[in-house]
Amino acid sequence: MSAAPAPVPVSAPASAPAPVALDVREVAVHFSGLVAIASMSFRVPEGEIVSLIGPNGAGKTTAFNVITGFLKPTRGTVLCGGSDLTRLTPERIAALGVVRTFQRTSIFAGCTVLENVLTGLHRRGRTETLAALLRLPGVRAETQRLRATAAEILAFVGLAHRDGELAANLSYGEQRLLGIAIALAADPRLLLLDEPAAGLNPSETEAFMGVVRGIRDRGVTVLLVEHDMRMVMTISDRVVVLNHGRIIAEGRPEAVQSDPEVIRAYLGQGVRHAQG
């Protein structure tokens, strides 16, 4: 009696790659004879925190300006969820759910904390001007809905207890959190954070890291520019390194921070701090 044939091993099916939230393809930016970005291509998978790092002048803020429509590239394409953002206005790009913060805190100092967040909720409002002027019942219901949403966002960033305070009276760290709250009020699918931890002390930075993780857990993809390497290497799913307008490395934080070219071009002796 012949032996039964040996079973053929079945390979586990390969996991499907995560959908792409942002696809930057061969973007270049030239200002007359100056090359700000020579050639830049990278992807940001949905549901991840991806950090774009590099020395001053590497092109990080220029990249943010291209992605969000404040600057048109010399060549290349920026795609988000199948939409080509390359020639759209910043307002149209924001309406598609691509929202950014800036290096300098942008708040309405003379308004309360709650009012600041309500200004960011304009994308979610559906009331027409005539209905608002006539103070129809639907207007009151929508106002209550928006105020409840603003209160939830403030609770999320840890500012619920400051909702009635003037924004000017907040500490610097609280103002940075308010800037994040205003951006979240715009209901982003992709949030670009431009040096959000700049000027924060270590305890504020630690709390801020928790907020950024929480944003990802809410289903918002995050693209981060930040010089605090400990923060970058702790919270990022992937890191992209830009130097002289070109990407010199990308991958998991532990791989990037040990890359000799990255250490030579940017991290230097600071790599020990990044690993701490």
N, C-alpha and C positions, 0 to 999 in steps of 0.2 A: 504494500500500500504506500503510495507516494506521499511525501510530507506536504502539508498544506503550505501554500506560498506565503512567504513572510509579508506582513502587512506593510503597505507603502505609507511612509510617514506623510502626514498632511501638514503643510506649512500653515501657520496662523495667518489669516488675512492681514495684509498691511493696513494700518490705520490710515484713514483718509486725512490729508493735510487740512489744517484749520482754514476756514474761509479767510480771505484777505480783506482787511478793513481799508488798507491804504497801499497803493502800488505806485511807487515813484520810479519812472523809467527814463534813464539816460538824460536827466535834467542838467542843463548847463545855464549859467547866468554870467553874462559879460556886461561890464560897464565901460563903454568905450574900449580902451586898451587893457582894462583890468579884468582879470578872470576871478570872479568871486566863487563860482562853482564850476569846475572843469567838466566833471561827469559824475552823476550821482544816481544810483539805482539801489533801491531796497524796498522791502515789503514789511508791513505791520500786520500780523495775523489778528483776527478778531479775538477780543477777550484777553489780550495781553498788555503788559506794560513794557514798552520798548523805549530805551533811552538812546538819544543821539548825543554823543560826546565828542570832545576834541578841544584843542587849544583855542585861545581867543583868536578870532580872525579866520577860523577854519571854514566858516560858511554855515554855521548852525542856524542862526537867526535868519539868514538869507533863505535857507531851506524852509523854515517856518513861514516866511513871507510868501514864498512861491506856493506852498501847499494851501494857504488860506486866501490866496488871491490878491494880496497886497503888492505883489510883484510878479510880473509876467516873465517866464523863462525865455532865454535866447533860443533854446530848443529843448525837446523832451516833453513828457506827458505825465500828468498826475491823475490817477484814477482812484475813486472811492466808491465801493459798492457798485461798480459797473458804470458810474457816472464820470465823465471826463471833466475835471475841475480846471483844466489848464487855462481856459479863456474866460472863466466865470468871474463875476464880481465877488468881493468878500461877503456881501449881503446874501447873494445867491448860494454861496458855498456854506455859509452858516445855516441857511434854511434847509440845506441837505443834511445837517447834523454834524458838520465839522466846525468845532468851536475852539477858540484859543484864549489863553491868558497872555499877558505881556510881562516883560521884566520889571517894569515899574507898575506898582499897584494902581489899578484903575477902579476907583470907587466914587460915589457921589457923597462927598464929605458932609454936605449940609442936609442930607436925608437920613432917616433912621436906617438901621440895619435891615429891618423888614422891608422898608420901601426900596432899598437897593436891590434886594432879591426880586421884588415884584417887577422892577424894570426889566429884569432878565427873562421874565415870564411872558413877554409880549408875543412870542412865537406860539404860545399855547392858548392865547385868548382868541375867542371866536366872536365876540360882541361887535356888531356894526356900530358906526358912529351915531346914526340916528337913534338906535335903541339905547345907546349910552346916554344921549342927551335927554331922552324921554324918561330915563330911569325905569325902564320896564322890568317886570319881575325876573326875567331871565338874566338881566344884568346883575342884579343882587346875588342871584345864585352863582353866577360865574365869578363874581368878586370873592364870595366866600370860598369857592373852590380854589382859586388862585392863592388866597391868603393861607389856606390850609396847606397847599403845596409848598409855599415859601417857608412856612413854619417847619415842615418836615425836613426841608433842605438845611435850614439853620440848625435843627437838632442833629442832623447827620454830621455837619462839620464842627459841632460843638459850640455854636453861638446862640442857642435858643434863649439863654438867659440874658442876652444882650439885644434882643430884637427891637426894643423901644429906644435904645441909645442912638445918638447921632454917630454916624460912621467915623467922623473926625475924632471922636473920643476913644476909639478903640486903640489898643496897642498895635505896634507894627505887625507882630505875628498874627493878631486877630484880623487886621486889615487884609493880610495875605489870604487868610481863610475865607474872608468875605468875598474876595475876588474869585476864589474857587466856587463859592456858593452861587455867585452871579452867573458864572459860566455853566454850572450845572442846571440853573434855572432855564437855560436855553435848550435843554433836553438834547445834549450831544450824543451821537453814536461814537464819535471819535473826538477826544479832548486832547489838545496840544498845550502842554504846560511849559512855559518859557522861564526857566530858573525860578521855580516857585519857592524854593527854600533859601534864596539869597537873603542874607541879613538875619536869619533866624538863629537863635542860640541852640545848643545841643538838645535841650528838652523839648523846645518847640519843633525842631527838626524831627525828633522821634515821633511826636504826636502827628506831625504832618505826614510822615511815612504811612501811618495807620490810615489816614484819610485817603491817601492815594490808593492804597490797597483796597479800601472800601469802595472807591469809585470803580475799580476793576470788577469787584464782586457784584456791583450793581449792573454789570453788563456793558459798561462803557470801556472802550479801548483807549489806552493812554499812550501818547507819544511825548516823551519828556526830554527837555534839555536842562541839564543840571551840572554844576561844577563840584558838588559835594559827592565825592566818589564813594564814600561809605554808603550814602543813601542810594546811589545808582546801583552799586553792586549788591545791595541788600534786597531791593524791591523789584528789580528788573527781571523780566523773563528773557529778554534778549537785549543786546547792546550793539549799537552801530557806531563806529569810530570814523570821524571825518577829520582830515588833515589837508590843508592847502587845497580845499575844494574837491578832494577825492576821498572815497571810502577806502580805508586801509585795513579794516577788519570788521567782522560782525559775527555774532554767535552768542552762546550762553555766557553769562558774566564771568564764570570761572575760567573759560577759555580765553576770553578777550583780555582779562587782566594779567594773564601770563604770556600774552603774545609779545615777542621781543620788539616788534616794530611799534606796537602801541606803547610799550614802556619807554622806548627811545623817543617817540614823538610827543607823548603827552603825560603818561603817568609818572615816569621817572621814579624817584624815591618815594613818591606818594602811593605807590602800589601797596606798600605795607599797611598804610592807613586804610586803603580801599578794602583790604582783606580782613581788617580788624572788625 
